[in-house]
Amino acid sequence: MSVHCQADDERFSFEAFTRHPFFTEVNRWIVERVIGPGRRKIVDLGCGPGAVTKLILERLGGDARNVEVIGIDPSPSALSKARAAIHSKMVKFIEGSAEWVSRIVSSADAVVFLNAIHLVPDKAQVIAEIRKTLNKDGVFAFNTTFFNGAYVDGTGAFWRRWVVRAVQVLRERGIEVKHADHAVARQFLTPEEYSDLCVQAGFARPSVDLVRIEMPPESMRDIGRFSLFIEGALPGVPLEEGSAALEKGLERAMDETGVCGVPRNWLECVARAP
């Protein structure tokens, strides 16, 4: 990867959004439900710079013995940050992809895959891979806010207004949005579709919850700088121009509506291996 590409990855990454307190809350919600006694080998898939790994260690407590936590991520730079931030004999970080996780680790008691499954093109293949890594009675847990159902009832109009105003900003700057362009980012699954994929992979029917959080204005600005959101809202628009237009469009939408924060749903799913 070139230095230029790395810089773009940093500028338009999800990391700024992850610093908001609600992001820790939605991840802790699921970690507390799947990490506990009897979980000896735990995989933090798509671990990034280690935010969820820290929550797992927090949940295990300082007296956990014979527990192995394995963080897996395809990004060397993210893993470097994780290794710098976490110094625990229980943890090791490995470069690798969700698409072949069963080649990296086996006989796991738990796999958590938080805020990343929406990035996977072939979700059925990855969920089947995760099933291969788990012991009998093992648990697979994932969450995402990029799914069909993320908008809380009554808030869809605000999100649409935001995008309309961003398109307006682009047109003022001589940039047309080609809505015929099809972005992978827009291929959101419903909770039912995620549940069906788990069953097809050999899991028992999972528990599915929607956790509602309140997004303050700064968090909305941060999500508007995230490449996946930009590509989904403004397909075909370069990230630089799209990010700037979404920031200005958000200001206009908030001014017009008086809205200064919007609730949003996180999908939280826990599936067990029979």
C-alpha positions as CSV (number, residue, x, y, z in Angstrom):
1,M,0.0,0.0,0.0
2,S,1.4,3.4,-0.9
3,V,1.9,6.2,1.6
4,H,-0.9,8.1,-0.2
5,C,-3.3,5.3,0.2
6,Q,-2.4,4.8,3.8
7,A,-3.1,8.5,4.5
8,D,-6.5,8.2,2.8
9,D,-7.3,5.2,4.9
10,E,-6.5,7.1,8.0
11,R,-8.4,10.2,7.0
12,F,-11.6,8.4,6.0
13,S,-11.4,5.6,8.5
14,F,-14.0,4.6,11.1
15,E,-11.6,5.4,13.9
16,A,-12.8,8.9,14.8
17,F,-16.4,7.5,15.1
18,T,-15.2,4.8,17.5
19,R,-14.0,7.4,20.1
20,H,-17.6,8.4,21.1
21,P,-18.8,6.9,24.4
22,F,-21.8,5.2,22.8
23,F,-19.5,3.1,20.6
24,T,-17.9,1.6,23.7
25,E,-21.4,1.0,25.1
26,V,-22.7,-1.0,22.1
27,N,-19.5,-3.2,22.1
28,R,-19.5,-3.7,25.9
29,W,-23.2,-4.8,25.6
30,I,-22.3,-7.8,23.5
31,V,-19.0,-8.6,25.1
32,E,-20.7,-8.9,28.5
33,R,-23.1,-11.4,27.0
34,V,-20.6,-13.8,25.4
35,I,-17.4,-13.5,27.5
36,G,-17.4,-15.4,30.8
37,P,-16.4,-18.6,32.6
38,G,-15.5,-21.4,30.3
39,R,-14.3,-19.3,27.5
40,R,-10.7,-20.3,27.2
41,K,-9.9,-19.3,23.7
42,I,-11.5,-16.1,22.5
43,V,-11.0,-14.5,19.0
44,D,-11.4,-10.8,18.4
45,L,-11.9,-10.9,14.6
46,G,-11.3,-7.5,12.9
47,C,-9.7,-6.3,16.1
48,G,-8.3,-3.1,14.5
49,P,-6.3,-1.1,17.1
50,G,-7.6,-3.2,20.0
51,A,-10.6,-1.3,21.4
52,V,-12.7,-4.4,21.7
53,T,-9.8,-6.5,22.9
54,K,-9.5,-4.1,25.8
55,L,-13.2,-4.7,26.6
56,I,-12.7,-8.5,26.5
57,L,-9.7,-8.2,28.9
58,E,-11.8,-5.9,31.2
59,R,-14.6,-8.5,31.2
60,L,-12.3,-11.4,32.0
61,G,-10.7,-9.5,34.9
62,G,-7.2,-9.6,36.2
63,D,-7.3,-13.1,37.7
64,A,-8.3,-15.0,34.5
65,R,-6.1,-18.0,34.0
66,N,-5.3,-20.2,31.0
67,V,-7.2,-17.8,28.8
68,E,-6.0,-16.9,25.3
69,V,-7.3,-13.9,23.5
70,I,-6.4,-13.7,19.8
71,G,-6.8,-10.5,17.8
72,I,-6.9,-10.9,14.1
73,D,-6.9,-8.0,11.5
74,P,-5.8,-7.5,7.9
75,S,-4.2,-4.1,8.7
76,P,-0.6,-4.1,9.8
77,S,-0.9,-0.5,10.9
78,A,-3.9,-1.2,13.1
79,L,-2.2,-4.2,14.6
80,S,0.9,-2.1,15.4
81,K,-1.4,0.3,17.4
82,A,-3.0,-2.7,19.2
83,R,0.3,-4.1,20.2
84,A,1.5,-0.7,21.4
85,A,-1.7,-0.2,23.5
86,I,-2.1,-3.7,25.0
87,H,0.5,-5.5,27.0
88,S,-1.0,-8.7,28.3
89,K,0.4,-12.2,28.3
90,M,-3.1,-13.4,27.5
91,V,-3.2,-11.6,24.1
92,K,-1.6,-12.1,20.8
93,F,-2.3,-10.3,17.6
94,I,-2.1,-12.0,14.1
95,E,-2.4,-10.4,10.7
96,G,-5.1,-12.2,8.7
97,S,-8.5,-12.0,7.2
98,A,-12.0,-13.1,8.2
99,E,-12.2,-14.9,4.9
100,W,-9.8,-17.6,6.1
101,V,-10.0,-17.4,9.8
102,S,-10.3,-21.2,10.2
103,R,-6.7,-21.5,8.8
104,I,-5.5,-19.1,11.5
105,V,-7.2,-20.4,14.6
106,S,-9.2,-23.5,15.6
107,S,-11.0,-24.8,18.6
108,A,-12.2,-21.4,19.7
109,D,-14.8,-21.0,22.5
110,A,-15.9,-17.5,21.3
111,V,-15.5,-15.3,18.2
112,V,-16.5,-11.7,18.3
113,F,-16.7,-9.7,15.1
114,L,-17.8,-6.2,16.0
115,N,-18.5,-3.3,13.6
116,A,-17.0,-5.1,10.6
117,I,-19.4,-7.7,9.1
118,H,-20.9,-5.0,6.9
119,L,-17.5,-4.7,5.2
120,V,-17.5,-8.4,4.1
121,P,-18.6,-9.0,0.5
122,D,-19.4,-12.7,1.0
123,K,-21.0,-12.8,4.4
124,A,-22.2,-16.4,4.0
125,Q,-18.7,-17.6,3.4
126,V,-17.2,-15.7,6.3
127,I,-19.9,-16.9,8.8
128,A,-19.3,-20.5,7.6
129,E,-15.5,-20.0,8.2
130,I,-16.2,-18.7,11.7
131,R,-18.4,-21.8,12.4
132,K,-15.4,-24.0,11.5
133,T,-13.2,-22.3,14.1
134,L,-15.6,-22.9,17.0
135,N,-15.9,-25.8,19.4
136,K,-19.2,-27.4,20.2
137,D,-21.2,-24.9,22.3
138,G,-18.9,-22.1,21.1
139,V,-20.5,-18.7,20.5
140,F,-20.3,-16.2,17.6
141,A,-21.3,-12.6,18.2
142,F,-21.3,-9.7,15.9
143,N,-22.8,-6.2,15.7
144,T,-23.2,-3.4,13.1
145,T,-25.0,-0.2,12.5
146,F,-24.8,-0.6,8.7
147,F,-27.8,-2.7,8.2
148,N,-31.4,-2.5,6.9
149,G,-33.1,-1.3,10.0
150,A,-30.5,1.1,11.4
151,Y,-32.8,4.1,11.1
152,V,-35.1,4.5,14.1
153,D,-38.7,5.0,13.1
154,G,-39.4,8.6,12.3
155,T,-35.7,9.6,11.7
156,G,-35.4,8.4,8.0
157,A,-36.5,11.8,6.8
158,F,-33.6,13.6,8.5
159,W,-31.0,11.2,7.0
160,R,-32.6,11.7,3.6
161,R,-32.6,15.5,4.0
162,W,-28.9,15.3,5.0
163,V,-28.0,13.5,1.8
164,V,-30.2,15.8,-0.4
165,R,-28.5,18.8,1.1
166,A,-25.0,17.3,0.5
167,V,-26.0,16.6,-3.2
168,Q,-27.1,20.3,-3.4
169,V,-23.7,21.4,-2.1
170,L,-21.9,19.2,-4.7
171,R,-24.0,20.7,-7.5
172,E,-23.2,24.2,-6.3
173,R,-19.6,23.1,-6.7
174,G,-20.2,21.7,-10.2
175,I,-20.2,18.0,-9.2
176,E,-23.0,15.8,-10.2
177,V,-23.9,12.6,-8.2
178,K,-24.6,9.6,-10.4
179,H,-27.2,7.8,-8.4
180,A,-27.1,5.0,-11.0
181,D,-23.7,4.0,-9.5
182,H,-24.1,1.0,-7.3
183,A,-22.0,0.9,-4.1
184,V,-21.4,-2.2,-2.2
185,A,-21.9,-0.1,0.9
186,R,-25.6,0.2,0.1
187,Q,-26.1,-3.6,0.1
188,F,-27.4,-3.7,3.7
189,L,-28.9,-6.9,5.0
190,T,-31.9,-7.1,7.4
191,P,-31.7,-8.7,10.8
192,E,-33.7,-11.6,9.4
193,E,-31.2,-12.1,6.6
194,Y,-28.3,-12.1,9.0
195,S,-30.1,-14.6,11.2
196,D,-30.8,-16.9,8.2
197,L,-27.1,-16.8,7.2
198,C,-26.1,-18.0,10.7
199,V,-28.5,-20.9,10.5
200,Q,-27.3,-21.8,7.0
201,A,-23.7,-22.0,8.4
202,G,-24.7,-24.5,11.1
203,F,-25.5,-22.3,14.0
204,A,-28.7,-22.4,16.1
205,R,-31.1,-19.6,15.4
206,P,-29.3,-16.6,16.9
207,S,-30.6,-14.1,19.4
208,V,-31.1,-10.7,17.7
209,D,-31.4,-7.4,19.5
210,L,-31.5,-3.8,18.4
211,V,-29.7,-1.4,20.8
212,R,-30.6,2.2,20.3
213,I,-28.1,5.0,20.9
214,E,-28.3,8.8,20.6
215,M,-25.8,10.2,18.1
216,P,-24.7,13.8,19.0
217,P,-23.7,16.2,16.2
218,E,-20.0,15.6,16.4
219,S,-20.5,11.8,15.9
220,M,-22.6,12.5,12.9
221,R,-19.8,14.6,11.4
222,D,-17.4,11.8,12.1
223,I,-19.6,9.2,10.4
224,G,-19.9,11.6,7.5
225,R,-16.1,11.4,7.1
226,F,-16.1,7.5,7.0
227,S,-15.5,6.1,3.5
228,L,-18.3,3.5,3.7
229,F,-20.8,6.1,4.6
230,I,-19.6,8.5,1.9
231,E,-19.7,5.8,-0.8
232,G,-23.2,4.7,0.3
233,A,-24.6,8.3,0.5
234,L,-22.9,9.8,-2.5
235,P,-21.9,7.0,-4.9
236,G,-19.2,7.8,-7.4
237,V,-18.1,11.0,-5.6
238,P,-14.4,11.2,-4.5
239,L,-14.0,10.9,-0.8
240,E,-12.5,14.3,-0.3
241,E,-15.4,16.1,-2.1
242,G,-18.0,13.8,-0.6
243,S,-16.8,14.3,3.0
244,A,-16.8,18.1,2.6
245,A,-20.3,18.1,1.1
246,L,-21.7,15.8,3.8
247,E,-20.3,18.1,6.5
248,K,-21.9,21.2,4.9
249,G,-25.1,19.3,4.2
250,L,-25.3,18.2,7.8
251,E,-25.1,21.9,8.9
252,R,-27.9,22.8,6.5
253,A,-30.1,19.9,7.5
254,M,-29.7,20.6,11.3
255,D,-30.3,24.3,10.7
256,E,-33.5,23.6,8.8
257,T,-34.9,21.0,11.2
258,G,-33.6,22.1,14.5
259,V,-32.3,18.6,15.0
260,C,-29.1,18.4,17.0
261,G,-28.8,14.7,17.5
262,V,-30.4,11.5,16.0
263,P,-31.0,8.1,17.5
264,R,-29.7,5.1,15.6
265,N,-29.9,1.3,16.0
266,W,-27.1,-1.2,16.4
267,L,-27.8,-4.8,15.4
268,E,-26.4,-7.1,18.1
269,C,-26.5,-10.8,17.2
270,V,-25.3,-13.9,19.2
271,A,-25.3,-17.3,17.6
272,R,-24.3,-20.6,19.3
273,A,-22.7,-23.7,17.7
274,P,-24.8,-26.8,18.6
